[in-house]
């Protein structure tokens, strides 16, 4: 920057000197030579700096600056020739020839240079650019015509002078047009340099025009002298341009300033101003001016039409884009509305800002109520705020989503399981704008999972029990077989008396019966489980059955006494005689088995509601409370390590319960460990059963 | 006199074994539960025990371990008898140092062979 100001001062001093000399002493050849020299020096300076910049530039820039430098060189040559002529002939050359011949040659080079300058992209179509150029040119032509230039030339000294002047003016107009156009398309970074170049060239063109006008009208003098050295000021500015420090272009996303679009209209403004001046001075309008004004009007009309059509195109385009956007938004909305999941956007303060109908139905809350309310009544407050806080305040741009199952509450207070996810939606600066959340009701899924887990546990337990049962049954069967196999082996192999043989055969018979009972139990149970057992229902006297069962039981033991308390006149029950006998036999043999020290076993019957109730009470080992619940289950047998041997399959009570329940009765047990057990079961009376059947 | 202890909680089995062994000329004592079996087994009156593995109070494996501890110098012979053929029981008995292993229902001829073999050794 300092370099620029030093150069500017260096240029200003000789320029000021030349100006002063010209203003003070007119009409002198010395002054003329001084002025020529000043012009030559500034043109030389422009040649030097622009040439240096051209040498450093590449591509279009090199061509542009090179041509501008060349134009400076042409000007130097012309000025030097003029000064030499003035000095040798001691006469000032004809003004038009001297000042414009050479400058007119220099200016086309400058124009070509300007056309090579790098241009910025502007929002302008080709026809608009053409219109703009035409508008500037016509404005200049109008102004020139209004100033009566053609007529002035008609009064020139010679036809040659007139043509040269006219040609010179035409070049000036073209230059000004190109300058305006270049300014309109200037790049931001290049603009200071460009303004200097354009300013310099404009000064040359304007001063040239003015000098031509003044020369043609013959009004020579002080002002003319200054105007005559216009190219000196112009080239001085051009020479300074390459020294202005270069700024890199700001980047691709330049904003779109409005002022370059206004440049062509400056010309129109100048036309308007000129027209006002003409009318004030009552000057007549020439044919050229009228033609130019008419052309300008036509161009303005065209420009206006183009603007309108462009505006309409833009409007249509934006409408199309808007329609597409709306269509897309509608589609997205319908996707969200009909999504099988609840969708909501939730503010950082846990307020629901949007929600879809699915979420509303999931939470039992109308959409109008849901939107705007906080999430706290539905999701645990501390949990949600903990989740929201877990997202970094400023994301690193990677996708982040929280996902988990939690218990949620509906508007009516009922609880349900929800699988939900939250994703923060961030602003451009990374801060969280709101959260996008989706909700899925997973209650049914969880329940079925829990149910299948429970089923699996049940199956595993059953499997374990079954394998224990197989192991136990095989042991029992083998124990029973010991006697059968052993005693029969003895009878076969050993000599013995007949009485002894009979005793052993009795043992074999007892063991076979034991085996047979166990097999019957297993088959019965299997049939009961499969639901294949059919009851043969008849009217029975339960007291008779009890008496028979006790009679049979008492044969098998000598240690126990039986106390029978039967309610007389008990109504008949509806039941299967064999199966009820099996129940009684089972309960009695259990009472015997589990009271190994002997004692009293009490059996009673009584009426209980619509049923006959039978109780079997022993004073044996009793059953621990923790086992009672499993007592009637499959394969369960209570085994006390410290009690005596109990033989059986463990199916007895399971079969008993099944039979009782098939009759429509119930079986219960009360027991105290060490004191004994009391089993009770009921069988519906025949009258009750009939009533139930009828009502069913 | 060769004395054998039959420990079995099933009276029929115990009776059978006693009857058979007595007929073969052995003197036989019977124990119907684990407690009694332990008492009689440690008395020193028996050279051999026929042990049912499943018994109330103490089971066969426990009795075997106890007997092995008490008779370090003059080990008593033990034949295990069980209807349970599972590997765990088999392993537990083998670890306890069982002399012979027979399954129920027992082949009396095989039992006699085993008893004779162990009594001579």
HADDOCK unambig.tbl for C-alpha pairs under 7 A between the chains (distance, minus, plus):
assign (segid A and resid 471 and name CA) (segid B and resid 84 and name CA) 6.82 0.50 0.50
assign (segid A and resid 474 and name CA) (segid B and resid 83 and name CA) 6.84 0.50 0.50
assign (segid A and resid 475 and name CA) (segid B and resid 83 and name CA) 4.58 0.50 0.50
assign (segid A and resid 475 and name CA) (segid B and resid 84 and name CA) 5.57 0.50 0.50
assign (segid A and resid 478 and name CA) (segid B and resid 83 and name CA) 5.45 0.50 0.50
assign (segid A and resid 478 and name CA) (segid B and resid 104 and name CA) 5.45 0.50 0.50
assign (segid A and resid 478 and name CA) (segid B and resid 105 and name CA) 5.40 0.50 0.50
assign (segid A and resid 479 and name CA) (segid B and resid 83 and name CA) 6.69 0.50 0.50
assign (segid A and resid 479 and name CA) (segid B and resid 104 and name CA) 6.46 0.50 0.50
assign (segid A and resid 479 and name CA) (segid B and resid 105 and name CA) 6.57 0.50 0.50
assign (segid A and resid 481 and name CA) (segid B and resid 105 and name CA) 5.48 0.50 0.50
assign (segid A and resid 482 and name CA) (segid B and resid 13 and name CA) 6.02 0.50 0.50
assign (segid A and resid 482 and name CA) (segid B and resid 104 and name CA) 6.08 0.50 0.50
assign (segid A and resid 482 and name CA) (segid B and resid 105 and name CA) 4.21 0.50 0.50
assign (segid A and resid 482 and name CA) (segid B and resid 106 and name CA) 6.18 0.50 0.50
assign (segid A and resid 483 and name CA) (segid B and resid 12 and name CA) 6.04 0.50 0.50
assign (segid A and resid 483 and name CA) (segid B and resid 13 and name CA) 5.75 0.50 0.50
assign (segid A and resid 483 and name CA) (segid B and resid 16 and name CA) 6.54 0.50 0.50
assign (segid A and resid 485 and name CA) (segid B and resid 105 and name CA) 6.70 0.50 0.50
assign (segid A and resid 486 and name CA) (segid B and resid 16 and name CA) 6.56 0.50 0.50
assign (segid A and resid 486 and name CA) (segid B and resid 108 and name CA) 6.54 0.50 0.50
assign (segid A and resid 487 and name CA) (segid B and resid 16 and name CA) 6.59 0.50 0.50
assign (segid A and resid 641 and name CA) (segid B and resid 56 and name CA) 5.03 0.50 0.50
assign (segid A and resid 641 and name CA) (segid B and resid 57 and name CA) 5.33 0.50 0.50
assign (segid A and resid 642 and name CA) (segid B and resid 56 and name CA) 5.63 0.50 0.50
assign (segid A and resid 642 and name CA) (segid B and resid 57 and name CA) 4.69 0.50 0.50
assign (segid A and resid 643 and name CA) (segid B and resid 56 and name CA) 6.35 0.50 0.50
assign (segid A and resid 644 and name CA) (segid B and resid 56 and name CA) 6.10 0.50 0.50
assign (segid A and resid 645 and name CA) (segid B and resid 9 and name CA) 6.24 0.50 0.50
assign (segid A and resid 645 and name CA) (segid B and resid 56 and name CA) 6.56 0.50 0.50
